[in-house]
Amino acid sequence: NFVYDIYFYYTNPSAPQALEFDVNQTVNGKWFIFGTECDMRDTHQWQVWSAQKGWQKTGVACVAPQPNVWNHLTWQFQRADNQVRFVSFTYNGQTHDINRTYAPRSSSGNQLNVAFQMDMNSSATAYQVWLDEVSLTVW
């Protein structure tokens, strides 16, 4: 079980293509990719990552997050039956159940990490993002 908890503040809501929030774990020859993103340009949805199919729409709308304020995001994931499971997320106090399961990739080594990625729009418009109180809880 994993909980990825992050506060983010950004400027210029017309600039991002997407904001990406990820957790990766490699263990026992498997790479569990808990990739998530708010796609503000193409799908206007929260998406989750399938190692076999790429980005998958969740059906949960994601318009540009509020700029110039602190936004709070918490994702709940599980490594269940050797699968990547996206349980739910809470964004600024509103919880959305996702309940999607995908197969992991094969990989060697052992790692556990969190990541944040700023995706640019097609014009590469500048913007800034600040992160605070980033945590990953595992049990």
N, C-alpha and C positions, 0 to 999 in steps of 0.2 A: 504494500500500500504506500502511496506517495501523495503528498500535498505540496504543490508548488504555489507559493504565496508571494505576490509582488505588488508593489505600488509603482505607478509610472505617471509621469507628467511630460507632456509634449507640446510643441508649438506647431503652428501652420497645418491645420487639418486637411488642406487640399494637397499636401505634399506626399504623404505615404501611399505606397501601393498596399502595404500590409505591415502589421506588427506581429512578430512571431515570438512565441513563448514555448520553450522546449525542455524536456528532460530526456537524457539518454542513459541507458544502463546496458553494459555488456557483461554477461555472466554465463558460465557453462556453455560457451560456444554460440550464444545467441545475443543479438543486438536488439534491445527493446527501445524503439524510438517513439517517445510520447511527444510528437510534434503537433503544435496547435498554432493557429493564426487567425487574426481578425483581418479578413480581406476586404479592404475599403473601396477597391476600384472595380474588380471584375464580378465577383459573386455577391458582394455585400453580405457575406455570411461568415460565421465562425467555421473554420475548417479544421479537420484533424488529418494526420498523416498515416497513410497505409504504405508500408515498405514495398508492396507489390503493385499498388494502383496510383500512388501519389496522393495529392490533396483530395480529400473527400468532404463534400458539403455536409453540414450538420442540420440545416434547416433553421438554424437560429440566426436571426438578423444581426449583422454587425455593420452599422453605419460608423462613421468616424467617431471614435471616443471623444469625450469632452476635452477640448484643448485648454491649456493654461490652468488646469486644476489637477489635483492628485486623483487618479483612478485606481481602484483596488480590484485585483483579479486573483482568484484562487482556483486552481485546477486540481481535481482529484483523479488519480490514475491507479491502476492495479496491474501487477504482473500475475495473471490468473491462468492456470493450466497452460503455462508456456505461451501465453498470448499477451498482446498489448491491449489493455482495456481502458478506454476513456470513460470514466464514470460520470462526472458532471463538472460544471464550473459555476462559480459565483462571480458576477461582475457588478461592481458597485451595489452590492446588496441583493441582487436578483439571481436566483439559482436556476440553472438549466440542466436537466438530465440529458446525457448524451448516450450512454450505454452502447458504445461501439467497440467491437473486438476485431483485432487484426493479427496476422502472424508476424513474428519478428524476422529479422534477417540473420544470416549466419555471420559470425565474426569471432575473432580470437581476442584474448586479453580480458581484463577486468577493469571497468570504469563505472563511475556514476557522476553525472554532471548536469548542471542547468545551463541554459543558454537563452539569450534574448537577441533578436535580429530586427534591424530596421530595413525594410524593403523600400526602395525608391520607386517613384512613379516614372512613367516613360520619359518625362522631361528632366529627371534627376533634380527636382526642386529641393532645395535645402530645407532641413528641419532638424530640430534637436529633441532628444528624449533624455529624461533623467529617471533613474531607478532608485528606489529606496526600500528598505526592509525586505530584501529578497531572501526567501528561505525555502528550504526543501525539508520536509519532515518525512521520515521513512519508518515503517514498522512492519 
